[in-house]
């Protein structure tokens, strides 16, 4: 049986950075920053709106994998971004976390991956985890 994430993503073997029983991480095929990776759960989740408290361990694991592949140990928080697109900017109906090493390629991408938009569009992984934990 086809893994559900493969219906939306098809990374080449050389683009895969990490894989375990819960997630797969790979280079984004259309990078919007200096480095742009995706962390995708292997369980079928359409988007952040489907997440609940039972998904906290998965989300926490996705964040840890994001830190690992971006190698954030020596980075300051303003040098990278990890999070999820939400409506109206969610273009793929399958949960995936963006891991970006800044700078962005252009101003539009900086806006698109910002939590500052009044109508939403992006939520940081840490903020999403906090919302679910409440």
N, C-alpha and C positions, 0 to 999 in steps of 0.2 A: 504494500500500500504506500502511496506517495505521502511523504511528510507534508502536512498542511501548509507550512511556510513556503514550500517549493512552488506553490501555485502563484506566488507573488515575487519571489526572489530567486535568482539563479546565479549565485556567485561562482566564478571559476575556482578551481582548487588552489591556484596560487594567490587568490584574493582572500581566502579564509585565514583569519588570524587566530581564531580560538573556536573550539567546539567541545561540548560535553553533553550529557544526557538532557540538560534543560534548555540550553541556548546554543546559538551559532553566531559568531561575530565575523564580519568581513568588511572589506573596503567598499564604500559606496561607489557605484559605477558612474555617478555624476557628482563629483565632490564639490561642495560649496564653501570649503574652507581649506586651509593649508593641509590638514588631514581630516578626513571625514569617513567615519566608520559607522556601521549599523550593528546593533545587538538585537537579535530576533529570538523570541521564545519558540520552542518547538511545539508547544501546546497552542491550539487554535484560539486566539483572542483577537477580536476585530479591532479594538481600540481602547483607549484609556477609560472610556465610559463603561466598559465591562469589568473593570478591575474592582475588587473588593478586598476585605481583610484577608481572605484566604490566599490572595496573590502576593501578600507582603514578602514572604520568603523569595519568591520568584523575582519580584521587582528589586529587592535588595541584592540578589545574585546578579541581576543584569547591571546594576550600578557598579558592583565590584568588578565585573568583567570589563565594563567601560573604563574604570580607573586603570585596570591592568593593561588594556590595549593602547590607551592614550599615554600610559606611563606618567601619571599625574604626580608622582612623588615629589618632584622638584618644581612643580608648576604652581603658580598662584591662581586662585579661582577665576580671575578675569582673563586668564590665558586659554581657557577651555570652556566648553559648554556640553552638557549632557541633558537630553530631554526628548519630549515627544510632541509631534504636531497634533493639534486638536482642530476640530472644525472651526473655521472654514478652510484651514490649510492642510488638513489630512487628505492626502491623495491616494493612499494605498489602504484598503480596508483590512489591514493586518497589523497588529501591534509591533512596533519596532522603535528602538531607542537610538537617537542620533548622538554620536560622540564626535565632537568637533574640536580640533586644535586650531585656535584662531591665529591669524586674522581670517575674516571671511573674504571671499573672492570679490564681492562688490557690496554696495550699500543695501541693495534689495535683500540680499541674503542675511545681512545683519538685522534687518527689520523682521524678516520672516522667521528667524530663530530667536526672537526677542519675546520676553514675557510682558513687555511694556505696552503692547497693543491693547486698546480699550475693548476690542471685541474678541480677544483671545487669539488663538492660533498656535501657541507653543507654551508648554509647561515644563519646567525643569524637572529632572528625575527626582531630586531631593524634595521639591515642593509637592510633587505628586505623591511620593511616599508619605509625607506628612499628612496630606489630606486623607489618604486611605487609612492611616493609623488612628485618626480621630474617631 
